[in-house]
Amino acid sequence: MNMKPSLDELFERRITYPDFEPQQRLARLVGLDDQKDRLTKILGMLVNPSGLAGWVEKHHPHATSMLETVLRRPPLVVLAGDVGSGKTELAETIGDAVARQEGIDITLYPLSLSSRGQGRVGEMTQLISAAFDYTAEAAQKLKSASGKSRGAVILLVDEADALAQSRENAQMHHEDRAGVNAFIRGIDRIANSRLPAAVIMCTNRLNALDPAVRRRAAEVLSFNRPTDEQRRFIFTSQLAPLGLASALIDKLVELTGPRPGDVPGFTFSDINQRLIPSIVLAAYPDKPVDARIAILTAQNMSPTPPFQDRSQ
């Protein structure tokens, strides 16, 4: 492979924020308020350091050394957790919250899994390098001498363990090792150039990531299956307006929790994409939602099995 891949080959689609559609999708991610808030703040600091500088000047004008310490963090955030935990959906929509918080336009570059290449020597390394080239080139145009970014770029790497798995694995192919090296160089390039850009990595297998990649993460956010409180919030916000009693909500919270035999509770996507739509479909189009049917639907539905990390 001798030619540099095109922008469209690497990034099948690009999303620009702020935008109404991702804003709505982000709002629908109920139960993840802590992750939303923290990720918005972290990315805001990474892509627009003038915002933090302004905060320091206003509230802590003598804390210049602290400011430099915070701003030296690598432009990488890792979202780690089980399947269906909402991490990918959050990664694809959080740019809207960051754009609105910082008052700038942000473009998301979601890296296609095809960037792993076809196995030809040197191909994956070239593809990863090209992805960082495009990210850095776009971000360079948005950098300003004043420190206030004119915009920013977020590079999203889903299923990141497929591209940045640990080089300590004895069975790892030399081309995969070279790809991880290229990934690390890309992170360092953005950091050293202080570009208005950040990288989000999503993974089900945190332990499979290369240690050097994990060390470069400004933050590792964990995503777990929803707690009783989070499930109650989802059911209350979605089903209470249908006139369903609190006793039914309590029962649904119980039925979607962990089950005997070490069966885990429902994931966020199990509830939002499977259970609640199934409850509605059981009643549509001729009758209102029925409490008995809602309970039976939950009883008969199995949660998504947990991801088995064979790297541990």
N, C-alpha and C positions, 0 to 999 in steps of 0.2 A: 504494500500500500504506500504509494509515493506521494499522493496528493492529500493536502490537508482537507478534512471533511468540512462540508459547508455548515453554516449555522443551523440550517433546518435539519440536517442529518443528525446533528448532536442534540438539538433541542426541538422536539417535534412540535411543541407549542410554547409560547411565552405569554406570561400574564403581567399586565401592568396595573399597579395600584396607585391611588385608591380607585375602587370600582364597586358598584352596588352589589354585583353577583357574589364575589368572594366575601363581601361584608356580611351578606345574608348567611352564607355557608358558615362563616366563623361564628355568627350569633347562634346557630343551631347546635354548636358543640357545647352542649350544657354539661356541667359537671367537671369541666377542665379550666375553671377560672384561674386557679393558681398557676397552671402552666401557661395559659394565655398571657397573664399579667407579667410573669417573669420573662417569658420569651420576647414579648414586645419591648420590655425595657432593655434586655441584653442586646437585641438586634439594633435598637435605636442608638445605643452607645457605640456599637461597632461600626455602623454605617454613617453616623452623623455625630462625630465626637464634639462638635461645637455645641450641641445640646447639653452635654454633660459639663463642658467648660462654662457655659452660661449659668448652669445650676451652681457650680462651685463658686463662681464669681459672686453670685447673689447671696448664697447661704454660708459658704466657707472660704472666703477670699484668700486665706493664708495656706490652704491645703493643696498647693501646686504639686508637691511630690506625690500625694495620694492620687491626684488626677492622672499623672503620668503612669503610675502603677496600674490603674484601672484601664487606661487606654492602651497599654502594652499587651493586653490579652490577645491571643490569636483569634482571628475572625472565624471561629468554628464553633458550632453548637451541635451536640449529638442528642437526638431524641430516641430513647431506647425503651422498648416495652413489647408486650405480647401483641399478637395479631388482634385487630379489631379494637385497639385501645385509643384510636383517634389521632395518632401521631402524624400520619401522612396527611390527613385532612387538615390538621392544624398547620403543618408545614406549608401546605399549598395556599392557605388563606391568611396566615398571620401577617404577611406583607401589607395587607390593607390596614391593619391596626397600626403598624409601624409607620406607614406613609402618613396616616392621619395624625399620629402623635408628633412626628418630626416635621410635618408640613412640606414633604417632598414627594416626588414620584419615585416609585420603586418598581423594577422589573424582575420577575422571577424567571430563572432559567432552569427548568426541570430536566436533569440529565437523563436521557433515554438509556434503558438497559442495553440497547444495542451497542452502547459505547464499550461493552466488553469485547466487541470485535468477533471475528470468526476464527481466531486462533492462529492467525499468521504471525510470524515472528515480528515483534516490534509494533504490532497494530494497536494493542490496548494502550501501550505507553503513549503512542502518538495521539490516540483519541482523547485520553485524559488530559494530555498536555494541551491539545487544541481547545478542550472545554475551558480550561483555565485561561488560555490565551484570549478567547472571546469574552470571558467574564472580566478579565483585567482590562482589555481594550475598551469595553463599554464603560467600566467604572472610571478609567482614567479621564474620559471625556467629562465626567460629572464631578471631578475633583476641583476644588477652588483654592486659591491662595489664602482666602480669609478663614478657611477651616469649615465653613458652612457648606455642606454638600449640596450640589444642585440636583441631586438625585442619587439613586443607589441601585445596586444589583445584588440579588440573592441567588446563589447557585444551590439548587436542591439535588441531593443525591439520595434517592430512595433505595432500599435494600443495599445499604452501603457496605455491608460485609462482603458482598459479591465483588466489590471493587477495591476494598481496602482491608482485606483479611490479613491476619497476622503473618509476618514473614518468619516467625519462629516455627511455623508448621513445616515439618521435615519433608512432607510430600508436596509442598508448594512448588509449582513450575517456575522456572526462572523468569518467564515472561510476566507472570503474576507479580513476582517480586519487583520487577522493573516498573510495573503499573503502580504499585504502592509507593515506590520511590517518587514517581512522577506526581502522585497525589500529594505527597508531603511537600514536594518542591512548590506545587501550586499554592498550597496554604501559606507557606513561608513567603512566597512572592507577594501575595496580597497583603500580608502583615507588614513586610519590610517596606513596601511602597506606600503603606498607609492609605490604601484605596477605599472609597466608599462602597465596600462590598463585604459580603459575609457568605459562609457556606453552612447549610443545614444538612446534616446526615441523619437518615432514619434507619434504624436497624432493629430486628428481632433478636439479634445475637451480639450483644454488647461485648461479650468475652472473646468473640471472634475477630474483633477489630484489632489492627496492629497497635501495639503499645505506643509507638511514636505518634500515631494518629490520635489516640485517646489523650495523650499528654498535651496535645495541642488544643484540646477543646476548652474554650472559655467556660463552658457549662455542659454538663450531662443531665438532661431532664428525664426522669423516669415516668413511665406511663403504665399504670396497673389497671386491673379490672375495677369497675366502679364499686365503691363501698355502699353499705345500706343507705347512708345519707344521700349519696349521689344518685342512687337508683330511685330513691323516694322523690328527689327533686325532679328527675326526668319524668316519672309517672305523674307527679302532681301537675307539672307545667303542661304536659301533653294530654292527659286524660281527665283531670278534674274539670276542665271547661266542658267536657261532654256530660257532666252531671253525675259522674261516678263517685260513690261514697268513699270516705277516707278508709273505711274498713277494707274495701277492695284494693285500694292503693297499698295498704299494709300487707295484704295477701300476695300481691304481685311482687312486692319487695322481698318477701320471704321466698317465693317460688323461684326468683331469679338469682338468689344467693347460692353459695356453695351447697352441694348436695352430698349425701352419704357416698362413701366409696372414693373420697378424694376427687370428686367431680367439681371443677371450679364453677364460680358464678358466671353469669352472662357478661359478655363484653359490651362496650358502648354500642358497637355496631349491631350486636345481637338484638339489643333493645330497640335502637332507633331504626334499623333497616329491616329487621325481621319481625320482632314481636309486635310492636305497635302497628305497623302496616297490616299484619295478619289479623289483629283484633278488629281493625277497621273493615278489612275485606270480608270478614265473617258476617258483618252486619249490612254492608253496602249491597244493593241500592235500596232495599225495601224496608229496613227496620233500623232502629237506633242500636247503638252498641249495648250489648247485654253483658252484665257482670258475670253470669255463669259461663258464657262462652269465652269471655276474656280469661277466666281462671283456667278453663280447660285448655285453651290455646297455650298458655304459659306452661302448664303441666306437661303437655305433649311435645314441647319444643326443647331440644337439647342445645346447650351452649357450645360455642366453638371450642374444640379441644385446644389446650395450651400448646404453644410452640415448644418443641423439644430441641434444646440447644445441645447438639452433639459435640460441640467444641469444649464443653466444660469437663 
